Amino acid sequence: MRRRWAAAVASLGLVGMGVTGCGTEARAVCGVVVDSTSYADPAASRTDLTSKLPGFVDGCDWVGFAAVTGASESSTCREDPVAVAATDRENPNDNPVVEERVRRHRLTQVLPRAGKLFDCPTEGEGSDVLGALRYVVKQMDARRQPDQAHRVIVFSDLINNRGELNVNKLDLSEAARQRKIKELRDSRLLPDLTGYEVVVHGFLRKKGSNPDRFPLLESFWTEALESAGAVSVDLL
């Protein structure tokens, strides 16, 4: 399941360099997607959030949020973004000590906001993962900076079964995967992930009863996200 491991290690190394560098160094524009459907039931899902998210957001200047529900884009379950970096008014002299103090305070807001999304009210049936990705990327695109990385962390099993994508019934032969990805792209149902790094925790956590489909679903999601422009995709 650990695709592109070398790229992931290199990415983490760059994040670490950003954290220990100058206090005003540009970090990433980030997005957090949290699945409030059946993925949220196992305790391991919440453990993943509390253990993986803090290290991820250490390398972020701004963090947006989206919840996976049955109707993710129109969901009423929202959390405001966190602007992590100090503003010019807060740190007019680009003092790295001030910058780090502001950052550490703001970063304490990220995990509680993300955790609330596990407990969104039920909205329709099923799981609209693509809608949540589109929503968080729309927020991030409004903050897009050419000199900053763009990273999305997703806490979900990626069992999208709403709208034009029901992975439980998907024909996973190579030709059929490519047709479905083209259909989703042409219909603008895939988010624009150009230049984005994507990491998913809990992929296929509740695997069901057909293990032969697992590697094919991994291929489908990797191919779909890369087709949407992602420069790296890690399904963990």
QUIZIBEL-V269503 format. One record per residue. N is the residue number from 1. RES is the residue in one letter. PSI is psi in radians with two decimals (NA if undefined). D_CENTER is the distance of its C-alpha to the mean C-alpha in whole Angstrom. Layout:
n | res | psi | d_center
N | RES | PSI | D_CENTER
N | RES | PSI | D_CENTER
//
This chain:
n | res | psi | d_center
1 | M | -0.22 | 17
2 | R | 1.43 | 16
3 | R | 2.54 | 16
4 | R | 0.85 | 17
5 | W | -0.73 | 17
6 | A | -0.70 | 19
7 | A | -0.66 | 17
8 | A | -0.73 | 14
9 | V | -0.74 | 18
10 | A | -0.71 | 18
11 | S | -0.75 | 15
12 | L | -0.63 | 15
13 | G | -0.71 | 19
14 | L | -0.68 | 18
15 | V | -0.78 | 16
16 | G | -0.68 | 19
17 | M | -0.67 | 21
18 | G | -0.66 | 20
19 | V | -0.62 | 20
20 | T | -0.04 | 24
21 | G | -2.80 | 25
22 | C | 2.50 | 26
23 | G | -0.44 | 25
24 | T | 0.15 | 25
25 | E | 2.38 | 23
26 | A | 2.27 | 20
27 | R | -2.84 | 16
28 | A | 2.72 | 13
29 | V | 2.18 | 11
30 | C | 2.69 | 8
31 | G | 2.52 | 5
32 | V | 2.17 | 5
33 | V | 2.23 | 5
34 | V | 2.22 | 8
35 | D | 2.02 | 10
36 | S | 0.05 | 14
37 | T | -2.59 | 16
38 | S | -0.38 | 18
39 | Y | -0.55 | 15
40 | A | -0.21 | 15
41 | D | -0.82 | 19
42 | P | 2.48 | 19
43 | A | -0.50 | 20
44 | A | -0.51 | 18
45 | S | -0.75 | 14
46 | R | -0.58 | 15
47 | T | -0.71 | 16
48 | D | -0.77 | 13
49 | L | -0.86 | 12
50 | T | -0.47 | 15
51 | S | -0.55 | 15
52 | K | -0.57 | 12
53 | L | -0.76 | 10
54 | P | -0.76 | 14
55 | G | -0.63 | 14
56 | F | -0.84 | 11
57 | V | -0.19 | 11
58 | D | -0.54 | 15
59 | G | 0.33 | 14
60 | C | 2.52 | 13
61 | D | -0.35 | 15
62 | W | 2.45 | 13
63 | V | 2.13 | 10
64 | G | 2.86 | 9
65 | F | 2.62 | 9
66 | A | 2.55 | 9
67 | A | 2.44 | 10
68 | V | 2.04 | 11
69 | T | -2.89 | 15
70 | G | -0.21 | 17
71 | A | 1.23 | 17
72 | S | -0.75 | 14
73 | E | -0.54 | 15
74 | S | 0.17 | 18
75 | S | 2.54 | 17
76 | T | -0.05 | 19
77 | C | 1.71 | 17
78 | R | 2.69 | 15
79 | E | 2.41 | 15
80 | D | 2.55 | 16
81 | P | 2.80 | 14
82 | V | 2.05 | 15
83 | A | 1.79 | 17
84 | V | -0.75 | 17
85 | A | 2.55 | 20
86 | A | 2.49 | 23
87 | T | 2.93 | 25
88 | D | -0.59 | 28
89 | R | -0.66 | 30
90 | E | -0.52 | 29
91 | N | 1.18 | 29
92 | P | -0.39 | 32
93 | N | 0.20 | 33
94 | D | 0.76 | 30
95 | N | 2.08 | 31
96 | P | -0.48 | 28
97 | V | -0.78 | 30
98 | V | -0.77 | 29
99 | E | -0.81 | 25
100 | E | -0.64 | 24
101 | R | -0.76 | 26
102 | V | -0.78 | 24
103 | R | -0.83 | 21
104 | R | -0.66 | 21
105 | H | -0.80 | 22
106 | R | -0.63 | 19
107 | L | -0.42 | 17
108 | T | -0.27 | 19
109 | Q | -0.31 | 17
110 | V | -0.91 | 14
111 | L | -0.78 | 14
112 | P | -0.69 | 16
113 | R | -0.75 | 14
114 | A | -0.71 | 11
115 | G | -0.57 | 14
116 | K | -0.48 | 16
117 | L | -0.31 | 13
118 | F | -0.48 | 14
119 | D | 0.51 | 18
120 | C | 2.57 | 17
121 | P | 2.68 | 20
122 | T | 2.27 | 21
123 | E | 1.70 | 20
124 | G | -2.94 | 22
125 | E | 2.65 | 22
126 | G | -2.88 | 19
127 | S | 2.07 | 15
128 | D | 1.34 | 14
129 | V | -0.77 | 10
130 | L | -0.66 | 11
131 | G | -0.69 | 12
132 | A | -0.71 | 9
133 | L | -0.75 | 7
134 | R | -0.69 | 10
135 | Y | -0.78 | 11
136 | V | -0.63 | 8
137 | V | -0.61 | 9
138 | K | -0.73 | 12
139 | Q | -0.78 | 12
140 | M | -0.66 | 11
141 | D | -0.55 | 14
142 | A | -0.31 | 16
143 | R | 0.09 | 16
144 | R | 2.31 | 16
145 | Q | 2.31 | 18
146 | P | -0.41 | 19
147 | D | 0.15 | 20
148 | Q | 2.54 | 16
149 | A | 2.77 | 14
150 | H | 2.08 | 10
151 | R | 2.44 | 7
152 | V | 2.29 | 3
153 | I | 2.29 | 3
154 | V | 2.20 | 3
155 | F | 1.60 | 7
156 | S | 2.71 | 9
157 | D | -0.10 | 12
158 | L | 0.50 | 11
159 | I | 1.27 | 15
160 | N | 2.12 | 15
161 | N | 0.61 | 18
162 | R | 2.70 | 19
163 | G | -2.34 | 20
164 | E | 0.05 | 21
165 | L | 1.93 | 18
166 | N | 1.72 | 20
167 | V | -0.34 | 19
168 | N | -0.40 | 22
169 | K | 0.15 | 24
170 | L | 2.31 | 23
171 | D | 2.08 | 25
172 | L | 0.24 | 24
173 | S | 2.71 | 26
174 | E | -0.81 | 26
175 | A | -0.72 | 27
176 | A | -0.65 | 26
177 | R | -0.80 | 22
178 | Q | -0.66 | 23
179 | R | -0.78 | 25
180 | K | -0.74 | 22
181 | I | -0.75 | 19
182 | K | -0.72 | 22
183 | E | -0.78 | 22
184 | L | -0.72 | 19
185 | R | -0.80 | 19
186 | D | -0.52 | 22
187 | S | 0.05 | 21
188 | R | 0.61 | 18
189 | L | -0.29 | 16
190 | L | 2.43 | 14
191 | P | 2.72 | 11
192 | D | 1.80 | 13
193 | L | 0.42 | 11
194 | T | 2.05 | 14
195 | G | 0.03 | 14
196 | Y | 2.62 | 10
197 | E | 2.33 | 9
198 | V | 2.26 | 6
199 | V | 2.35 | 6
200 | V | 2.28 | 7
201 | H | 2.27 | 9
202 | G | 0.29 | 12
203 | F | 2.19 | 12
204 | L | 0.66 | 15
205 | R | -0.77 | 16
206 | K | 1.61 | 19
207 | K | -0.25 | 20
208 | G | -2.62 | 23
209 | S | 0.18 | 27
210 | N | 1.44 | 26
211 | P | -0.36 | 25
212 | D | -0.39 | 26
213 | R | -0.29 | 23
214 | F | -0.93 | 21
215 | P | -0.51 | 21
216 | L | -0.62 | 21
217 | L | -0.64 | 18
218 | E | -0.76 | 16
219 | S | -0.73 | 18
220 | F | -0.87 | 17
221 | W | -0.69 | 13
222 | T | -0.82 | 14
223 | E | -0.69 | 16
224 | A | -0.79 | 15
225 | L | -0.64 | 11
226 | E | -0.64 | 14
227 | S | -0.52 | 16
228 | A | -0.08 | 14
229 | G | -0.04 | 14
230 | A | 2.38 | 12
231 | V | -0.36 | 14
232 | S | 2.52 | 12
233 | V | 2.11 | 10
234 | D | 2.08 | 11
235 | L | 1.83 | 11
236 | L | NA | 12
//
